[in-house]
Amino acid sequence: MQPVILGDIMSSNRTNLIRLFVAAPLEADVPIDLPSEQAHYLANVMRKKAGDEALAFNGEDGEWLIRLDEIGKKRAQATPVERTRKQTTGPDLHLLFAPLKRARIDYLAQKATEMGAALLQPVVTRRTQAERVKTSRLLANAVEAAEQCNLLFVPTVEEPAKLETVLTRWSRERQILFCDEALPGADVPAPADFLRNLPDGVKQAPWAILIGPEGGFDPAERKMLEAMPNAHPVALGPRIMRADTAVVAAMALWQSVLGDWR
């Protein structure tokens, strides 16, 4: 029989443990402090007590089984016991999106995290309707999605910036999947075929997906994108999608052709 390596395999009785994203380094037998929000969640929502177990990850040290040593009203302390999974990361994929209204931007952050985005960048376009974005709320939604969906990393959340500013500073190496609802239908290849037929060097480069506002891109913004050799326009089918739906569709497209769904 092959030996079981406890550090890399989670036993069946731990699959339903609470998962927590933490900021502290994770190392065996080195206690970590948990912030007041997590202390409240553990004590008052989940009714946990000292001696109970949970799982923790920080995006760098893998996933760890932790023992809850102290749970108070404003703080908690836990000790990592053993590593249950080695650290893994997703593809180098950024998501640029025009801000949406509150409930739909929450959904966007959750689904983008679940589908493997490494970075979330709100971009203010000329037709953006909801310009105010609380990045702390975006991050909270991303953390919640990562905790619930068994991920080992949380995407970086950037402050909103004007689309023109972001594109002016854009790296020539990073490709952009530019979802353009204004592309003519008859002469445009299917988006999956378009991605498959790109040169290998382009397919293997870091990427970003750009989703515009529901009013569409301004002609000047579209012209700026069309002038960039690393921006690749695609149409997401014959129907107009809401922006949050387009995020899911575009990320599924990219992941299935160029990402880690292959």
KETITOR-242361 format. One record per atom (N, C-alpha, C, CB): residue in one letter; x, y, z. Coordinates in steps of 0.001 Angstrom, whole numbers, padded with zeros to 6 digits, always signed. Glycine has a CB too. Example, Ala and Ser with C-alpha at 12.3 -4.5 7.8 and 13.67 -1.06 7.14 Angstrom:
BEGIN
A+013190-005690+007800
A+012300-004500+007800
A+013200-003300+007800
A+011308-004473+009046
S+012850-002250+007080
S+013670-001060+007140
S+012900+000030+007870
S+014084-000598+005725
END
This chain:
BEGIN
M+000829-001193+000000
M+000000+000000+000000
M+000870+001252+000000
M-000942+000001+001210
Q+000389+002294-000697
Q+001094+003566-000693
Q+000807+004304+000611
Q+000685+004426-001911
P+001810+004921+001216
P+001561+005676+002447
P+000703+006900+002181
P+002878+006097+003091
V-000101+007301+003138
V-000926+008493+003042
V-000131+009677+003587
V-002268+008314+003815
I-000019+010718+002805
I+000707+011915+003220
I-000303+012906+003776
I+001517+012539+002032
L-000338+013037+005083
L-001350+013874+005714
L-001211+015329+005317
L-001272+013745+007212
G+000000+015782+005025
G+000203+017189+004691
G-000409+017598+003383
G+001643+017493+004658
D-000734+016644+002483
D-001252+016985+001168
D-002671+016486+000923
D-000348+016435+000121
I-003231+015690+001816
I-004551+015115+001599
I-005437+015414+002788
I-004461+013598+001360
M-006624+015951+002527
M-007564+016260+003593
M-008420+015034+003877
M-008447+017474+003221
S-008457+014559+005105
S-009268+013396+005441
S-010735+013718+005270
S-008989+012929+006872
S-011561+012676+005068
S-012957+012860+004714
S-013750+013587+005782
S-013586+011540+004442
N-013342+013474+007044
N-014103+014135+008104
N-013795+015617+008215
N-013829+013469+009423
R-012958+016155+007315
R-012635+017574+007345
R-013189+018327+006140
R-011142+017755+007412
T-013894+017643+005278
T-014328+018287+004036
T-015373+019368+004272
T-014880+017252+003085
N-016059+019357+005389
N-017097+020347+005665
N-016662+021416+006661
N-018326+019659+006181
L-015392+021504+006918
L-014908+022520+007853
L-015035+023919+007268
L-013456+022245+008233
I-015224+024898+008144
I-015219+026297+007744
I-013850+026644+007167
I-015565+027222+008944
R-013847+027433+006096
R-012598+027905+005511
R-012484+029404+005739
R-012524+027567+003996
L-011280+029846+006105
L-011025+031247+006399
L-009835+031738+005595
L-010783+031454+007901
F-010001+032898+004966
F-008874+033567+004331
F-008218+034464+005370
F-009325+034386+003076
V-006919+034298+005562
V-006214+035049+006597
V-005053+035822+005971
V-005701+034100+007714
A-004628+036873+006648
A-003508+037681+006168
A-002173+037186+006700
A-003705+039128+006559
A-002209+036455+007801
A-000967+036046+008469
A-000292+034893+007740
A-001249+035647+009917
P+001048+034785+007851
P+001740+033587+007360
P+001241+032355+008103
P+003275+033730+007525
L+001239+031221+007410
L+000772+029969+007999
L+001949+029014+008132
L-000361+029335+007143
E+002221+028621+009374
E+003340+027732+009685
E+002938+026882+010884
E+004661+028541+009975
A+003310+025619+010846
A+002903+024691+011900
A+003295+025206+013277
A+003520+023319+011664
D+002325+025187+014185
D+002511+025497+015611
D+002839+026963+015884
D+003607+024638+016175
V+002656+027826+014883
V+002868+029261+015090
V+001500+029933+015141
V+003766+029883+013953
P+001044+030412+016307
P-000314+030965+016442
P-000528+032178+015538
P-000583+031357+017898
I-001770+032329+015104
I-002160+033483+014292
I-003355+034161+014953
I-002501+033056+012824
D-003412+035480+014818
D-004542+036248+015313
D-005558+036429+014197
D-004083+037614+015862
L-006832+036276+014539
L-007916+036477+013591
L-008619+037789+013928
L-008915+035279+013616
P-009004+038576+012922
P-009604+039890+013181
P-010999+039769+013785
P-009671+040701+011890
S-011525+040911+014215
S-012805+040932+014921
S-013948+040392+014060
S-013126+042349+015372
E-013916+040658+012739
E-014984+040168+011875
E-015034+038647+011865
E-014799+040692+010456
Q-013877+038010+011807
Q-013849+036547+011819
Q-014176+036002+013204
Q-012479+036035+011364
A-013749+036713+014238
A-014111+036288+015594
A-015625+036300+015770
A-013444+037200+016648
H-016270+037368+015302
H-017731+037461+015376
H-018386+036333+014582
H-018212+038828+014852
Y-017890+036097+013370
Y-018445+035050+012516
Y-018334+033675+013174
Y-017734+035042+011162
L-017164+033383+013730
L-016948+032075+014352
L-017809+031901+015600
L-015471+031895+014711
A-017864+032930+016436
A-018545+032797+017721
A-020054+032925+017601
A-018029+033830+018683
N-020515+033917+016865
N-021938+034250+016882
N-022734+033683+015716
N-022095+035722+016898
V-022066+033436+014582
V-022777+032889+013430
V-022631+031371+013383
V-022255+033515+012125
M-021406+030897+013484
M-021147+029460+013379
M-021115+028748+014735
M-019839+029236+012668
R-021171+029520+015830
R-021219+028952+017188
R-020027+028046+017483
R-022510+028167+017381
K-018851+028452+017031
K-017644+027688+017291
K-017085+028025+018672
K-016594+027958+016206
K-016301+027104+019193
K-015701+027300+020515
K-014261+026840+020484
K-016489+026541+021608
A-013521+027187+021521
A-012113+026791+021614
A-011996+025278+021510
A-011482+027292+022938
G-011017+024834+020708
G-010812+023413+020485
G-011368+022919+019165
G-011424+022643+021591
D-012287+023684+018556
D-012825+023294+017251
D-011773+023512+016166
D-014111+024095+016925
E-012001+022885+015018
E-011076+022986+013899
E-011684+023786+012757
E-010676+021598+013413
A-010828+024340+011930
A-011230+025038+010712
A-010088+024891+009707
A-011562+026561+010994
L-010281+025450+008528
L-009239+025470+007509
L-008899+026922+007198
L-009689+024710+006221
A-007626+027192+006924
A-007188+028553+006634
A-006261+028554+005416
A-006475+029171+007863
F-006327+029650+004661
F-005416+029845+003522
F-005125+031329+003410
F-006028+029288+002181
N-003966+031658+002837
N-003582+033070+002690
N-003105+033416+001287
N-002498+033412+003680
G-003247+032496+000354
G-002822+032749-001016
G-001354+032499-001276
G-003138+034134-001376
E-000609+032079-000252
E+000828+031855-000409
E+001300+030523+000166
E+001585+032973+000245
D+000730+030103+001276
D+001262+028958+002024
D+000405+027710+001927
D+001419+029326+003460
G-000508+027658+000967
G-001384+026506+000857
G-002534+026587+001853
G-000597+025225+001068
E-003186+025468+002037
E-004317+025389+002975
E-003882+024603+004207
E-005568+024719+002304
W-004316+025083+005377
W-003897+024474+006639
W-005099+024145+007513
W-002941+025404+007391
L-005004+023028+008192
L-005914+022737+009286
L-005477+023576+010476
L-005931+021209+009635
I-006421+024318+011063
I-006087+025127+012231
I-006978+024728+013410
I-006243+026637+011916
R-006433+024892+014591
R-007174+024668+015837
R-007532+026020+016428
R-006344+023814+016855
L-008790+026216+016740
L-009235+027471+017343
L-008916+027438+018830
L-010760+027704+017106
D-007984+028292+019258
D-007526+028287+020645
D-008324+029236+021530
D-006065+028651+020704
E-008728+030376+020943
E-009424+031395+021723
E-010403+032125+020820
E-008423+032391+022368
I-011636+032278+021272
I-012642+032997+020492
I-013333+033989+021416
I-013678+032015+019840
G-013057+035266+021202
G-013687+036319+021985
G-014595+037164+021122
G-012638+037192+022650
K-015131+038238+021716
K-016036+039099+020975
K-015315+039916+019911
K-016759+040020+021923
K-014066+040289+020183
K-013353+041174+019269
K-012105+040553+018654
K-012974+042421+019984
R-011723+039381+019102
R-010540+038746+018520
R-010616+037247+018744
R-009235+039324+019130
A-009848+036562+017934
A-009726+035113+018079
A-008293+034733+017754
A-010738+034350+017156
Q-007881+033601+018241
Q-006538+033110+017966
Q-006627+031631+017602
Q-005594+033332+019190
A-005792+031237+016656
A-005781+029850+016195
A-004348+029416+015954
A-006629+029680+014907
T-004144+028107+015897
T-002815+027554+015648
T-002870+026592+014462
T-002273+026834+016910
P-002051+026837+013428
P-001970+025885+012325
P-001415+024542+012815
P-001090+026451+011190
V-002069+023463+012407
V-001686+022124+012865
V-000946+021379+011766
V-002926+021323+013307
E-001544+021305+010578
E-000885+020626+009467
E-001404+021181+008147
E-001113+019098+009541
R-000574+021114+007134
R-000987+021568+005818
R-001830+020495+005147
R+000233+021921+004953
T-002972+020894+004613
T-003855+019945+003952
T-003718+019978+002428
T-005286+020226+004341
R-003263+021128+001879
R-003049+021228+000432
R-001893+022174+000141
R-004332+021712-000284
K-001101+021837-000865
K-000050+022730-001309
K-000652+023917-002049
K+000951+021986-002202
Q+000093+025021-002083
Q-000376+026231-002752
Q-000449+026021-004264
Q+000545+027417-002423
T-001554+026420-004837
T-001710+026469-006290
T-002265+027848-006652
T-002657+025314-006810
T-002059+028247-007885
T-002597+029515-008367
T-003340+029269-009665
T-001473+030566-008565
G-004151+030227-010053
G-004860+030142-011313
G-004046+030747-012442
G-006203+030831-011210
P-004649+030874-013615
P-003950+031486-014753
P-003743+032979-014537
P-004731+031252-016051
D-002833+033554-015290
D-002534+034990-015190
D-003562+035751-016015
D-001074+035310-015681
L-004758+035866-015448
L-005877+036481-016169
L-006444+037633-015350
L-006983+035437-016473
H-006446+038822-015932
H-007026+039996-015305
H-008422+040250-015873
H-006118+041228-015510
L-009281+040825-015064
L-010615+041210-015526
L-010781+042710-015369
L-011723+040450-014744
L-011037+043386-016484
L-011339+044811-016500
L-012828+044964-016802
L-010456+045579-017555
F-013526+045752-016005
F-014967+045858-016190
F-015450+047247-015795
F-015698+044784-015373
A-016459+047712-016511
A-017106+048975-016143
A-017980+048733-014913
A-017958+049546-017333
P-017913+049602-013905
P-018681+049393-012674
P-020182+049255-012932
P-018436+050540-011715
L-020801+048422-012093
L-022240+048167-012162
L-022890+048587-010854
L-022528+046672-012460
K-024209+048504-010829
K-024911+048791-009589
K-024633+047694-008566
K-026424+048929-009841
R-024948+047976-007313
R-024444+047233-006164
R-024630+045715-006250
R-025111+047730-004939
A-025851+045229-006391
A-026083+043783-006345
A-025382+043075-007491
A-027579+043480-006386
R-025349+043710-008646
R-024766+043053-009808
R-023243+043082-009772
R-025264+043707-011082
I-022660+044098-009168
I-021199+044100-009048
I-020755+043094-007985
I-020681+045519-008698
D-021591+042853-006972
D-021308+041786-006011
D-021255+040449-006731
D-022372+041754-004889
Y-022257+040198-007560
Y-022318+038960-008334
Y-021092+038829-009233
Y-023605+038913-009176
L-020734+039917-009891
L-019573+039905-010790
L-018308+039525-010042
L-019394+041273-011456
A-018072+040117-008876
A-016864+039817-008111
A-016832+038364-007678
A-016768+040724-006892
Q-017970+037849-007264
Q-018038+036452-006825
Q-017746+035500-007980
Q-019419+036143-006227
K-018416+035704-009114
K-018261+034777-010237
K-016884+034896-010874
K-019338+035030-011285
A-016338+036092-010962
A-014994+036249-011520
A-013975+035522-010655
A-014624+037740-011643
T-014152+035578-009344
T-013253+034864-008432
T-013387+033360-008625
T-013549+035241-006965
E-014607+032871-008658
E-014839+031438-008823
E-014233+030927-010126
E-016339+031134-008786
M-014219+031770-011155
M-013742+031347-012464
M-012270+031622-012682
M-014530+032019-013529
G-011564+032102-011649
G-010116+032117-011706
G-009450+033429-012025
G-009694+031169-012666
A-010141+034556-011927
A-009485+035836-012183
A-008398+036088-011144
A-010514+036987-012176
A-007257+036579-011603
A-006156+036907-010689
A-006213+038354-010227
A-004818+036637-011358
L-006916+039212-010981
L-006984+040635-010644
L-008308+041195-011150
L-005778+041421-011255
L-008940+042038-010326
L-010169+042730-010697
L-009874+044228-010788
L-011314+042442-009668
Q-010115+044793-011966
Q-009831+046212-012200
Q-011086+046918-012705
Q-008670+046382-013213
P-011775+047702-011853
P-012876+048522-012365
P-012328+049630-013264
P-013699+049129-011197
V-012948+049809-014430
V-012527+050869-015343
V-013724+051768-015651
V-011928+050271-016656
V-013523+053058-015504
V-014584+054033-015742
V-014519+054443-017206
V-014448+055279-014795
T-015573+054131-017943
T-015645+054488-019355
T-016506+055735-019522
T-016211+053316-020193
R-016577+056215-020738
R-017352+057434-020989
R-018851+057210-020812
R-017075+057948-022393
R-019287+055959-020881
R-020710+055660-020727
R-021013+054888-019450
R-021200+054875-021917
T-020060+054845-018543
T-020292+054169-017266
T-021363+054918-016477
T-018977+054070-016445
Q-022327+054163-015948
Q-023431+054773-015204
Q-023189+054767-013694
Q-024729+054047-015516
A-022546+053736-013196
A-022295+053625-011748
A-020802+053785-011506
A-022809+052251-011176
E-020360+055012-011245
E-018933+055286-011159
E-018354+055004-009774
E-018670+056717-011533
R-019182+054998-008735
R-018679+054767-007388
R-018533+053277-007135
R-019608+055400-006342
V-017353+052885-006707
V-017070+051472-006429
V-016390+051376-005078
V-016179+050833-007546
K-016930+050558-004196
K-016279+050290-002927
K-015386+049064-003099
K-017326+050074-001787
T-014083+049311-003203
T-013176+048186-003417
T-013161+047233-002218
T-011765+048698-003694
S-013425+047752-001026
S-013481+046873+000137
S-014627+045877+000008
S-013635+047694+001422
R-015738+046312-000570
R-016874+045410-000780
R-016552+044385-001879
R-018145+046219-001153
L-015892+044846-002948
L-015452+043914-003992
L-014568+042826-003406
L-014700+044662-005103
L-013603+043250-002583
L-012683+042290-001982
L-013420+041331-001053
L-011579+043018-001217
A-014360+041847-000267
A-015120+040986+000640
A-015891+039923-000134
A-016085+041823+001490
N-016474+040295-001259
N-017182+039318-002084
N-016226+038298-002695
N-017957+040026-003187
A-015049+038752-003098
A-014056+037833-003651
A-013577+036848-002592
A-012867+038611-004224
V-013326+037339-001383
V-012886+036467-000290
V-013954+035425+000022
V-012564+037296+000973
E-015195+035864+000109
E-016285+034932+000415
E-016389+033834-000647
E-017619+035688+000521
A-016253+034222-001911
A-016317+033231-002982
A-015157+032249-002900
A-016320+033920-004342
A-013957+032750-002623
A-012791+031873-002515
A-012936+030908-001351
A-011517+032696-002352
E-013446+031400-000227
E-013643+030536+000942
E-014657+029434+000641
E-014108+031366+002152
Q-015748+029782-000008
Q-016822+028829-000224
Q-016547+027855-001355
Q-018086+029555-000497
C-015694+028248-002292
C-015470+027427-003490
C-014138+026694-003461
C-015538+028292-004727
N-013533+026596-002281
N-012344+025757-002110
N-011128+026267-002873
N-012648+024355-002549
L-011076+027579-003128
L-009921+028150-003803
L-008798+028401-002806
L-010302+029452-004521
L-007585+028563-003335
L-006420+028827-002492
L-005860+030227-002700
L-005342+027803-002765
F-006537+031054-003478
F-006072+032413-003703
F-007283+033330-003864
F-005146+032487-004952
V-007061+034600-003617
V-008080+035638-003778
V-007524+036659-004764
V-008459+036313-002394
P-008314+037081-005750
P-007778+038048-006711
P-007427+039380-006062
P-008775+038277-007826
T-006433+040037-006618
T-006113+041411-006240
T-007224+042324-006737
T-004732+041849-006817
V-007625+043280-005922
V-008664+044241-006305
V-008032+045628-006404
V-009851+044239-005275
E-008074+046198-007585
E-007484+047516-007818
E-008525+048620-007660
E-006858+047581-009215
E-008054+049824-007395
E-008939+050983-007337
E-009437+051324-008743
E-008210+052198-006705
P-010656+051889-008852
P-011164+052268-010179
P-010237+053265-010871
P-012571+052865-010059
A-010162+053145-012184
A-009353+054066-012982
A-010044+054276-014323
A-007897+053522-013181
K-009775+055403-014962
K-010349+055667-016273
K-009772+054681-017293
K-010078+057133-016708
L-010632+054221-018189
L-010192+053252-019186
L-009035+053801-020008
L-011351+052866-020103
E-009129+055066-020421
E-008049+055636-021223
E-006723+055613-020470
E-008391+057066-021630
T-006757+055875-019172
T-005531+055856-018372
T-004958+054458-018298
T-005795+056385-016964
V-005821+053471-018072
V-005356+052089-017985
V-004731+051650-019299
V-006511+051154-017610
L-005364+051978-020417
L-004855+051547-021715
L-003565+052268-022086
L-005902+051778-022789
T-003433+053525-021689
T-002206+054272-021974
T-001003+053634-021297
T-002348+055726-021523
R-001221+053068-020115
R-000134+052453-019354
R-000018+050944-019602
R-000337+052711-017872
W-000750+050421-020546
W-000877+048978-020721
W+000429+048331-021182
W-001977+048675-021719
S+000740+047177-020607
S+001912+046415-021027
S+001687+045827-022417
S+002227+045295-020012
R+002683+045912-023259
R+002567+045353-024612
R+002501+043829-024584
R+003747+045805-025477
E+002991+043229-023502
E+002988+041767-023418
E+001591+041215-023131
E+003960+041303-022337
R+000832+041898-022271
R-000472+041368-021863
R-001509+041601-022955
R-000933+042018-020543
Q-002144+040518-023385
Q-003169+040585-024411
Q-004517+040965-023792
Q-003274+039241-025153
I-005388+041549-024595
I-006719+041946-024137
I-007772+041261-025008
I-006887+043500-024180
L-008659+040516-024372
L-009843+039999-025041
L-010926+041069-024902
L-010305+038609-024431
F-011159+041772-025968
F-012010+042956-025997
F-013391+042535-026488
F-011400+044078-026909
C-014349+042454-025564
C-015689+041982-025902
C-016493+043148-026474
C-016402+041371-024654
D-016715+043103-027789
D-017291+044245-028505
D-018629+043846-029118
D-016321+044756-029604
E-019711+044358-028555
E-021042+044026-029049
E-021336+044668-030402
E-022086+044455-028043
A-020481+045594-030839
A-020723+046301-032099
A-020080+045613-033300
A-020209+047717-031998
L-019389+044501-033085
L-018774+043810-034221
L-019861+043316-035174
L-017893+042625-033737
P-019637+043431-036496
P-020618+042900-037445
P-020683+041378-037342
P-020266+043327-038889
G-021869+040833-037490
G-022060+039412-037244
G-021582+038493-038359
G-023481+039157-036999
A-021781+038869-039614
A-021575+037931-040707
A-020121+037533-040910
A-022101+038516-041965
D-019212+038484-040775
D-017815+038223-041109
D-016944+037924-039897
D-017251+039393-041842
V-017535+037788-038740
V-016763+037593-037521
V-016673+036099-037201
V-017397+038370-036340
P-015462+035554-037010
P-015354+034135-036666
P-015900+033854-035276
P-013904+033678-036754
A-016284+032614-035055
A-016722+032212-033721
A-015597+032510-032736
A-017116+030697-033683
P-015927+033035-031546
P-014860+033474-030630
P-013896+032361-030231
P-015472+034059-029388
A-014388+031140-030045
A-013491+030042-029680
A-012519+029735-030817
A-014300+028783-029319
D-013020+029738-032051
D-012142+029505-033204
D-011123+030620-033333
D-012960+029387-034499
F-011554+031846-033100
F-010630+032986-033175
F-009468+032806-032200
F-011374+034307-032876
L-009762+032421-030954
L-008713+032252-029954
L-007799+031077-030306
L-009330+032042-028568
R-008376+029989-030775
R-007556+028809-031123
R-006580+029119-032254
R-008459+027629-031529
N-006950+030015-033145
N-006123+030298-034318
N-005091+031398-034096
N-007000+030677-035466
L-005016+031937-032898
L-003989+032935-032608
L-002613+032277-032590
L-004271+033636-031257
P-001546+033018-032848
P-000189+032457-032761
P+000100+031933-031353
P+000860+033520-033152
D+000927+030909-031267
D+001227+030296-029972
D+001774+031302-028970
D+002217+029166-030149
G+002627+032202-029425
G+003198+033189-028511
G+002148+034095-027909
G+004226+034019-029223
V+001114+034400-028679
V+000016+035230-028178
V-000834+034424-027204
V-000856+035762-029347
K-001125+033181-027550
K-001966+032353-026681
K-001312+032100-025331
K-002273+031027-027358
Q+000013+032033-025316
Q+000724+031720-024075
Q+001067+032962-023249
Q+001991+030965-024393
A+000732+034128-023747
A+001028+035377-023029
A+000038+035577-021881
A+000979+036591-023996
P+000344+036484-020942
P-000672+036873-019953
P-001816+037604-020649
P-000052+037770-018842
W-003019+037477-020091
W-004214+038034-020736
W-005038+038865-019771
W-005072+036919-021312
A-005916+039662-020375
A-006967+040371-019642
A-008240+040296-020469
A-006565+041864-019350
I-009364+040317-019785
I-010673+040398-020436
I-011256+041766-020118
I-011635+039242-019962
L-011766+042437-021124
L-012354+043765-020956
L-013843+043703-021272
L-011646+044806-021864
I-014660+044046-020272
I-016111+044102-020426
I-016543+045557-020253
I-016838+043163-019390
G-017222+046083-021238
G-017606+047483-021204
G-018924+047728-020500
G-017683+048014-022586
P-019388+048978-020522
P-020649+049330-019868
P-021831+048844-020690
P-020742+050847-019651
E-023011+048882-020083
E-024186+048385-020791
E-024608+049293-021932
E-025330+048218-019832
G-024147+050524-021946
G-024413+051402-023078
G-023423+051215-024214
G-024395+052832-022630
G-022459+050307-024032
G-021448+050078-025048
G-020280+051047-024939
G-022065+050178-026411
F-019221+050742-025653
F-018054+051612-025654
F-018308+052855-026511
F-016819+050851-026165
D-017730+053951-026094
D-017740+055165-026889
D-016854+054949-028130
D-017246+056389-026045
P-017208+055552-029274
P-016382+055362-030478
P-014903+055678-030264
P-016912+056225-031595
A-014599+056700-029457
A-013191+057038-029212
A-012492+055931-028436
A-013081+058365-028448
E-013184+055309-027504
E-012599+054197-026744
E-012382+052999-027652
E-013504+053806-025553
R-013359+052722-028500
R-013221+051599-029426
R-012058+051835-030389
R-014530+051384-030212
K-011909+053059-030850
K-010802+053393-031757
K-009462+053195-031065
K-010928+054845-032258
M-009379+053569-029802
M-008145+053402-029043
M-007795+051918-028905
M-008276+054055-027652
L-008793+051099-028638
L-008563+049655-028508
L-008168+049037-029853
L-009823+048960-027958
E-008827+049450-030906
E-008531+048891-032232
E-007121+049221-032681
E-009527+049408-033258
A-006543+050293-032138
A-005183+050678-032502
A-004127+049895-031739
A-004987+052148-032264
M-004533+049125-030748
M-003575+048361-029944
M-003362+046984-030565
M-004068+048224-028478
P-002126+046618-030900
P-001885+045312-031535
P-002169+044133-030622
P-000463+045232-032008
N-002219+044357-029310
N-002468+043261-028381
N-003915+043242-027876
N-001514+043358-027203
A-004821+043990-028522
A-006248+043950-028190
A-006979+043171-029280
A-006839+045396-028043
H-007742+042185-028867
H-008384+041265-029806
H-009900+041315-029620
H-007857+039816-029608
P-010619+041944-030554
P-012071+042053-030404
P-012765+040735-030718
P-012616+043154-031309
V-013763+040399-029923
V-014604+039224-030173
V-016051+039600-029885
V-014156+038001-029297
A-016959+038884-030518
A-018385+039024-030236
A-018831+037789-029457
A-019222+039199-031559
L-019607+038006-028408
L-020056+036895-027568
L-021426+036396-028020
L-020107+037323-026090
G-021513+036020-029291
G-022752+035458-029800
G-023709+036499-030343
G-023424+034685-028731
P-024873+036040-030815
P-025806+036930-031511
P-026695+037762-030605
P-026662+036133-032407
R-026640+037546-029278
R-027522+038268-028366
R-026740+039269-027522
R-028270+037287-027460
I-027383+040372-027200
I-026795+041363-026295
I-026938+040854-024865
I-027477+042767-026462
M-025842+040846-024124
M-025852+040366-022742
M-025716+041536-021775
M-024720+039346-022511
R-026259+041359-020588
R-025937+042287-019516
R-024465+042118-019169
R-026842+042051-018268
A-023874+043158-018618
A-022429+043160-018381
A-021999+042032-017450
A-021997+044496-017800
D-022770+041759-016384
D-022375+040695-015464
D-022480+039324-016111
D-023230+040740-014210
T-023446+039146-017015
T-023531+037895-017767
T-022366+037769-018740
T-024862+037812-018523
A-022000+038878-019370
A-020886+038859-020320
A-019578+038470-019638
A-020737+040225-020991
V-019392+038866-018384
V-018195+038473-017650
V-018096+036955-017560
V-018197+039092-016245
V-019176+036312-017162
V-019176+034857-017027
V-018936+034194-018382
V-020505+034370-016421
A-019621+034693-019429
A-019466+034106-020756
A-018039+034250-021273
A-020438+034751-021732
A-017466+035442-021125
A-016122+035689-021639
A-015075+034883-020871
A-015794+037180-021564
M-015234+034792-019558
M-014260+034033-018777
M-014362+032545-019075
M-014459+034284-017282
A-015582+032048-019286
A-015749+030638-019655
A-015118+030357-021016
A-017243+030258-019676
L-015313+031285-021947
L-014694+031156-023270
L-013178+031081-023156
L-015097+032332-024171
W-012585+032051-022457
W-011128+032101-022357
W-010579+030883-021616
W-010690+033384-021651
Q-011207+030514-020518
Q-010722+029374-019737
Q-010777+028080-020548
Q-011544+029221-018452
S-011813+027905-021348
S-011966+026654-022087
S-010992+026526-023256
S-013375+026538-022597
V-010551+027681-023797
V-009643+027634-024953
V-008189+027872-024551
V-010063+028671-025992
L-007934+028834-023675
L-006561+029206-023343
L-006208+028988-021875
L-006334+030641-023696
G-007181+028772-021017
G-006922+028717-019588
G-006755+027320-019036
G-008011+029386-018869
D-007124+027147-017759
D-006874+025859-017102
D-008065+024909-017145
D-006484+026091-015673
W-009031+025169-018049
W-010098+024191-018289
W-009720+023206-019391
W-011398+024907-018658
R-008617+023442-020063
R-008251+022584-021196
R-007873+021191-020722
R-007090+023200-021987
END
